[in-house]
């Protein structure tokens, strides 16, 4: 019997620093079930990413103040909203123009004329044309029976275009969506809206993909179009959904075949799933349900094999946080010769305050620590449920920098309840500690009801729509923000304050190619060693 063929695609626009671990892991798992699985990442096509660059460069030309909005970090979600509006509503005339005008005026200072919108539209149209052409060619070559796309806010519009094109070219193909966006509110109701507006979508998988995909392939869910872990619980008559989560120690090794591996600066690798912490701005914990860590022997064996196979010793650890495994990992790597370089997200904990521990990390090959400082206000840190202080952040940055580890700091503007005075504490911290900050990257607060419910001091978690329903009626996705949220104008005013202070302090921004190229030179001039 002929094997069924599955094609999994990471749509644009998601920055390709390493292979997309989600579809890589799913592919490796499904292959073991006897399916022929192909993976592709459209983000390594320079023609597509050049269009995103052109979009923001046009914005910078029309609205010079975007220079201070960290636009290449904060802009992609609005670029995606414009794509969605264009794909579903460009025939609506003035309503379309009004909606796109609101989308592009995200900061309250960027009012668009009809002529400006047409210029932005031409870039969006070109992106769809290229994506659809790539899809038609792939479907013609591979002839898959099933096609699936990763669903993030920034990839969602192109995922819909890919699946619609696949259906047009092969009507009997089964089209699936899955990924973190399925975890967003309003949940089931939101997913049903997608199905109602997009009849070419056959199924949406909500949650951890491997086992859900396996049982989808086994037709365990009948004709159900929205499937999640609770449906699997019913199908398997399990006592708890926790019993159904994948054992990550039994997952097959990553298989990057089909990806343009030479175009990534690092290989991706995950040592864990989920997050043991509960920050009030992050939905990682609720998506993965339970935190799990791989056995260190399996980790070391797979790192060695992947490095040898793909001739690359640089890894991006793509888990939520590396803290739970980094000490044992660092010891294992050091004892094994420490031949790898790795980059990962680190939470500020007591380990970061211990110079001996941080030195071990550096000696094991930790090159960059992406640190969610988020805020330097004790009040806001408590609201966020961060369980750290600004003083601890200061000491952690000093320890990491002293040992040559790049400290890429991440910040949030406009968390519900944050005052301007609170935010200025972050700006002051940035200036005072600039010598120990390799780069600083600020983004606006992004709403998630499930995470915001963890916030302290009775923050109002109720949501309100960002755009009038009459304008987004044709769209398959609604956009929400908390009722307690600052205005977009104020959020971006704060981002502008931060960016001007960052530039004045000489701190690079890692999301800018021009800044990334000079960051190392600055680090050396500051007297920090390089790992």
Residue pairs with C-beta under 8 A, 6 or more apart in sequence:
3 34
3 35
3 36
4 35
4 36
4 145
4 146
4 217
5 35
5 36
5 37
5 38
5 142
5 143
5 144
5 145
5 146
6 27
6 30
6 35
6 36
6 37
6 38
6 144
6 145
6 146
6 147
6 148
7 37
7 38
7 39
7 40
7 138
7 139
7 142
7 144
7 146
7 147
7 148
7 166
8 23
8 26
8 27
8 37
8 38
8 39
8 40
8 147
8 148
8 149
8 150
9 23
9 39
9 40
9 41
9 42
9 135
9 138
9 147
9 148
9 149
9 150
9 159
9 162
10 20
10 22
10 23
10 39
10 40
10 41
10 42
10 43
10 149
10 150
10 155
11 42
11 131
11 149
11 150
11 155
11 156
11 158
11 159
11 161
11 162
12 42
12 43
12 45
12 48
12 49
12 52
12 127
12 131
12 155
12 158
13 43
13 48
13 49
13 52
13 76
13 79
13 80
13 154
13 155
13 158
14 20
14 43
14 150
14 152
14 154
14 155
15 43
16 41
16 43
16 44
16 49
16 263
16 264
17 264
17 265
17 266
17 316
18 264
18 265
18 266
18 267
18 268
18 315
18 316
18 318
19 41
19 254
19 256
19 259
19 261
19 264
19 267
19 268
20 39
20 41
20 43
20 150
20 268
21 254
21 268
21 269
21 270
21 318
22 150
22 179
22 209
23 39
23 41
23 148
23 150
24 39
24 254
24 255
24 256
24 259
24 268
25 209
25 210
25 251
25 254
25 270
26 148
26 209
26 210
26 213
27 37
27 38
27 39
27 255
28 251
28 252
28 253
28 254
28 255
29 210
29 213
29 214
29 246
29 251
29 252
30 37
30 210
30 213
30 214
30 217
31 37
31 252
31 255
32 252
33 214
33 217
35 217
38 142
38 144
38 258
39 257
39 258
39 259
40 138
40 258
40 259
41 259
41 260
42 48
42 131
42 134
42 158
42 162
43 49
44 259
44 260
44 263
44 264
45 130
45 134
47 130
48 127
48 130
48 131
51 123
51 126
51 127
51 130
52 76
52 79
52 127
54 123
55 75
55 79
55 120
55 123
55 124
56 66
56 71
56 72
56 75
56 79
58 119
58 120
58 123
59 66
59 71
59 75
59 104
59 110
59 120
60 66
60 67
60 71
62 110
62 112
62 116
62 119
63 109
63 110
65 107
65 109
65 110
65 496
66 75
66 110
67 499
68 495
68 496
68 499
68 500
68 503
69 75
69 107
69 492
69 495
69 496
69 499
70 441
70 442
70 443
70 495
70 499
70 509
70 511
72 511
72 512
73 441
73 442
73 443
73 509
73 511
74 443
74 444
74 492
74 495
76 154
77 153
77 154
77 446
78 103
78 104
78 106
79 154
80 153
80 154
80 155
80 156
80 157
81 103
81 479
82 100
82 103
82 104
82 120
82 124
83 124
83 127
83 128
83 157
83 158
84 156
84 157
84 160
84 475
84 476
84 477
85 96
85 99
85 100
85 103
85 475
86 96
86 100
86 121
86 124
86 125
86 128
87 128
87 157
87 160
87 161
88 197
88 474
88 475
88 476
89 95
89 96
89 99
89 474
89 475
90 96
90 121
92 474
95 470
95 471
97 114
97 117
98 471
99 467
99 471
99 472
100 112
100 117
100 120
100 121
101 111
101 112
101 117
102 467
102 471
103 467
104 110
104 112
104 116
104 117
104 120
105 111
105 112
106 488
106 492
107 488
107 489
107 492
107 493
108 487
108 488
108 489
108 492
109 489
109 492
112 120
127 158
128 158
128 161
131 158
131 161
131 162
131 165
132 161
132 162
132 165
135 161
135 162
135 165
135 166
135 169
136 165
136 168
136 169
139 147
139 165
139 166
139 169
139 170
139 173
140 169
143 170
144 166
144 170
144 173
145 172
145 173
145 174
146 173
146 174
146 176
146 217
147 162
147 163
147 166
147 173
147 174
147 175
147 176
148 175
148 176
148 177
148 178
148 205
148 213
149 155
149 159
149 162
149 163
149 176
149 177
149 178
149 179
150 159
150 178
150 179
151 159
151 177
151 178
151 179
151 180
151 181
151 182
151 204
152 179
152 180
152 181
153 181
153 184
155 179
156 181
156 477
159 177
160 198
160 201
160 476
163 175
163 176
163 177
163 198
163 200
163 201
164 198
164 200
166 173
166 175
167 173
167 175
167 200
174 202
174 203
175 200
175 201
175 202
175 203
176 201
176 202
176 203
176 204
176 205
176 216
177 194
177 201
177 203
177 204
177 205
178 204
178 205
178 206
178 209
178 212
178 213
180 283
180 287
182 191
182 204
182 205
182 206
182 207
182 228
183 206
183 207
183 283
183 286
183 287
183 448
183 450
184 190
184 283
184 448
185 448
185 449
185 450
185 463
185 480
186 463
186 478
186 480
188 226
190 477
190 478
191 204
191 206
191 226
192 226
193 476
193 477
193 478
194 201
194 204
194 476
194 477
195 201
195 204
195 225
195 226
196 476
197 474
197 475
197 476
198 476
201 225
202 225
203 216
203 224
203 225
203 226
203 227
204 225
204 226
204 227
205 212
205 213
205 216
205 227
205 228
206 212
206 226
206 227
206 228
206 229
207 228
207 229
207 287
207 289
208 229
208 245
208 246
208 273
208 287
208 288
208 289
210 246
210 251
211 232
211 244
211 245
211 246
212 227
212 228
212 229
212 232
215 221
215 232
215 235
215 236
216 227
220 232
220 235
220 236
221 227
221 231
221 235
224 231
229 241
229 244
229 245
229 289
230 241
232 238
232 241
232 244
233 240
233 241
233 244
236 244
238 244
241 289
242 289
242 290
245 288
245 289
245 290
245 292
246 273
247 292
248 270
248 272
248 273
248 292
248 293
248 294
249 294
249 295
249 298
253 302
253 305
253 306
254 268
254 269
254 302
254 306
256 267
256 310
261 267
261 310
261 312
265 314
266 312
266 314
266 315
266 316
266 343
267 306
267 307
267 310
267 312
267 314
267 315
267 316
268 315
268 316
268 318
269 299
269 302
269 303
269 306
269 315
269 316
269 317
269 318
270 294
270 317
270 318
270 319
271 293
271 294
271 299
271 317
271 319
271 322
271 325
271 329
272 291
272 292
272 293
272 294
272 319
272 320
272 321
272 322
272 324
272 325
273 288
273 291
273 292
273 319
274 284
274 285
274 287
274 288
274 289
274 290
274 291
274 292
274 320
275 282
275 284
275 285
275 288
275 291
275 320
275 321
276 291
276 321
276 323
276 324
277 285
277 321
277 347
277 385
277 387
278 285
278 385
278 451
278 454
279 372
279 374
279 384
279 385
279 386
279 451
279 454
280 383
280 384
280 385
280 415
280 451
280 452
280 453
280 454
280 455
280 456
280 459
281 374
281 384
281 412
281 415
281 445
281 446
281 448
281 451
281 452
282 320
282 448
282 451
283 448
283 450
283 451
284 320
285 291
285 451
286 450
286 451
288 320
291 324
293 324
293 325
294 325
296 325
296 328
296 329
296 332
299 325
299 329
299 332
300 332
300 333
300 336
303 315
303 340
304 336
306 312
306 315
307 313
307 315
307 339
307 340
313 339
313 340
313 341
314 340
314 341
314 342
314 343
314 367
315 340
315 341
315 342
315 343
316 342
316 343
316 344
317 342
317 343
317 344
317 345
319 344
319 345
320 345
321 345
321 346
321 347
322 329
322 344
322 345
322 346
323 346
323 347
323 349
323 351
326 344
326 346
326 351
326 361
326 366
327 351
327 357
327 360
329 364
330 360
330 361
330 363
330 364
330 366
331 360
331 364
333 340
333 364
333 365
334 360
334 363
334 364
338 363
338 364
338 365
339 365
340 365
341 365
341 367
341 531
342 365
342 366
342 367
343 366
343 367
343 368
343 370
344 366
344 368
344 369
344 370
345 369
345 370
345 371
345 372
346 352
346 369
346 370
346 371
347 371
347 372
347 388
348 371
348 373
348 388
348 392
348 393
348 396
349 388
351 357
351 358
352 358
352 392
352 395
352 396
352 399
352 400
353 392
353 395
353 396
353 399
354 399
355 399
355 402
355 403
358 399
358 400
358 402
358 403
358 405
359 403
361 369
361 403
361 405
362 403
362 404
362 405
362 531
365 531
366 405
366 531
367 405
367 406
367 531
368 405
368 406
368 408
368 438
369 400
369 405
369 406
369 407
369 408
370 408
370 410
371 393
371 396
371 397
371 400
371 407
371 408
371 409
371 410
372 386
372 410
373 393
373 409
373 410
373 411
373 426
373 429
374 380
374 381
374 384
374 386
374 410
374 411
374 412
374 415
375 381
375 384
375 386
375 411
375 412
375 415
375 418
375 422
375 423
375 425
375 426
376 390
376 393
376 425
376 426
376 428
376 429
376 430
377 390
377 418
377 422
377 423
377 425
377 426
378 389
378 390
379 417
379 422
380 415
380 417
380 418
380 422
381 387
381 388
381 389
381 390
382 456
382 457
383 415
383 416
383 417
383 418
383 455
383 456
383 457
383 459
384 412
384 415
384 455
385 454
385 455
385 456
390 425
390 429
393 429
394 429
394 433
394 436
397 407
397 409
397 433
397 436
397 437
398 433
398 436
400 407
400 436
401 407
401 435
401 436
401 437
401 438
401 526
401 528
402 528
403 529
403 531
404 528
404 529
404 530
404 531
405 531
406 438
406 439
406 519
406 523
407 436
407 437
407 438
407 439
408 438
408 439
408 441
408 510
409 437
409 438
409 439
409 440
409 441
410 441
410 442
410 443
411 426
411 430
411 440
411 441
411 442
411 443
411 498
412 442
412 443
412 444
412 445
413 423
413 442
413 443
413 444
413 445
413 491
413 492
413 494
413 495
413 498
414 444
414 445
414 485
414 486
414 490
414 491
414 494
415 445
416 445
416 452
416 455
416 459
416 460
416 482
416 484
416 485
416 486
417 455
417 457
417 459
417 484
418 486
420 494
423 494
423 497
423 498
424 497
426 498
427 497
427 498
427 501
430 437
430 440
430 498
430 501
430 502
430 505
430 507
431 501
431 504
431 505
434 505
434 506
434 507
435 526
437 507
438 508
438 510
438 519
438 523
439 507
439 508
439 509
439 510
439 515
439 516
439 519
440 498
440 502
440 507
440 508
440 509
441 509
441 510
441 511
442 495
442 498
442 499
442 502
443 495
444 488
444 491
444 492
444 495
445 485
445 491
447 463
447 480
447 481
447 482
447 485
449 461
449 463
449 480
449 482
452 459
452 461
452 482
453 461
455 461
459 482
459 484
460 482
460 483
460 484
461 482
461 484
462 482
462 483
462 484
463 480
463 481
463 482
463 483
464 480
464 481
464 482
464 483
465 472
465 478
465 479
465 480
466 479
466 480
466 481
467 479
469 478
472 478
472 479
485 491
499 509
502 509
506 522
508 515
508 516
508 518
508 519
508 522
509 515
510 516
510 519
520 530
523 530
524 530
